[in-house]
Amino acid sequence: MSWRLVLLVATCAWLAGVAPAQLAVRGALVHTMVADGAEAIRDGVVLVGEDGRITAVGPAAAVPVPAGWRVLEAAVVTPGLVDAHSVVGLGGWLNQEQDQDQLDRSAPLQPDLRALDAYSSRDRLVTWIRELGVTTVHTGHAPGALVSGQTMIVKTVADDFESHVLRPFAMLACTLGDGARAPDNASPGNRSRAVAMLRQELAKARDYLRKRDADDPAKQPDPDLRLDALGAALRGEVPLLVTAHRARDLRAALRLADEFGLRIVLDGAAEAPLELDAIRTAGVPVIAHAPMMRAMGEAENATMRLGAILRDAGIPFAYQSGYESYVPKTRVVLWEAAIAAAHGLGADAALRAITIDAARLLQVDDRVGSLEVGKDGDLALYDGDPFEYTSHCIGVVIEGTVVSQAVR
C-alpha cells in the first residue's frame, strides 16, 4: 500500500469519527463534577485511552500529554451532558405522522412497547443535541397515555447505537392526570378511573409473577410481555416514571408506590412545591420539568425556580429537555439548565443537574456524569461559559471518539 493510500485511509477514518489511539483534551477550565462544590481545574487536562475510558485528569503541570497523542483544546471542558428525560430519536424532527413513534394511543396500557425498537440514532434531533454537548440521553415513549411504554438510556452516537445503550429498559413511562385521559371519551375518562386501571394491571402482574415463580411447571402461565414489563417494576428492577403535574396526581403516584412497593421517579412535577414533605419522606427523586416549559394547563403552576426549591428541600433532582408536540420537537437541556441557574439554582448546581446528578438519578453514574479515571471518555468542549448565550459548543467526545467539531 502506497503512503498516499495510507494517508487517504487515515484521513477518511478521522473524518468519519473513528476513535484515535489516544486523546488528550485540554481546557482553560475543566469542570470535573466529582464532588459537590468542587472547584474547576484551571489549565486542566483529561486523557482518554485506547479503550475509550479516562486514564488521567488534573492540572496540565501534573498530567503531561504523551507524545503522539491527539490534542483538543477549549476554554471550558465539562463532562458530556446527560439529558434526564426526552423522546428524541422517537419523536422525529419533521412533526409529520411518519416520524412520530413516541406515542401510540390505540390502548391506554402498553408496557410492552420497547424504546429500543423505535429509536433512530440518525434522527436530526439526535445530531442537534449531540453537537450541543449532550452525550447521554434517557429517551423513550412520551407522556400522553396511562402507560405509554418503556424508556432506555443511550449515548447519542449516530452509528452502531446498540453497542452504546447503557440501559435498554430503563423505566416504565406512565402518566397521571389529564394527560392520561383517552381521546374521544374512551377509558380512562377521569383520574380515579386511570389510577384504578393501573392498580388493577399491577395486581394482575403481581399474581402473574407469583404463578410464574411456582415450583409446579403446570401452574406457570404462558409468557406475557405486558405483565413481564410490569413485573420488572414490581420486582424493583426498573422504576415507574410517572409524569404528573398536579399535587393530587403526585400524591396518587406516591400512594401507588407505597401500596405496591414500587420504585418511582416523578417527572414534570410542576406542583411539587406543594408536596415537598411527602416527596422527601418517600425518598422519591424528581426529573424537573424544563424551566422554559409553558406554564399552562396542568402545568400552570410551573416555575423556573423548581430546581432551586427541590435542592433547598433536599430532594434529588435532574433536568430534562422534555416532550414537545411541535417543531423542533426537543428542547436543549443545556439551555434549560442555564435558565435554572439564573433563577436561584446557581451555575454549579445547574451543571450538576445535567451531568453527575442526572447520571445518579438514572443510575448510570458508574459510566458517565463526571470526569474521573475509569469512567467513559465523554466530554463537551465550549469556547466560553456553557451557560452564556454567546458561547458555543466546539467539540464533543464520546468514549474517546471525536463525534463533533461543529460550532454550535
Secondary structure, 3 states (H helix, E strand, C coil): CCHHHHHHHHHHHHHCCCCCCCEEEEEEEECCCCCCCCCCEEEEEEEECCCCEEEEEEECCCCCCCCCCEEEEEEEEEECEEEEEECCCCECCCCCHHHECCCCCCCCECCCCCHHHCCCCCCHHHHHHHCCCEEEEEEECCCCCCEEEEEEEEECCCCCHHHHEEECCCCEEEECCHHHCCCCCCCCCCHHHHHHHHHHHHHHHHHHHHHHCCCCHHHCCCCCHHHHHHHHHHCCCCCEEEEECCHHHHHHHHHHHHHHCCCEEEEECCCHHHCHHHHHHHCCCEEECCCCCCCCHHHCCCCCCHHHHHHHHCCCEEECCECCCCCCCCCCHHHHHHHHHHHHHCHHHHHHCCCHHHHHHCCCCCCCCCCCCCCECCEEEECCCCCCCCCCEEEEEECCEEEECCCC
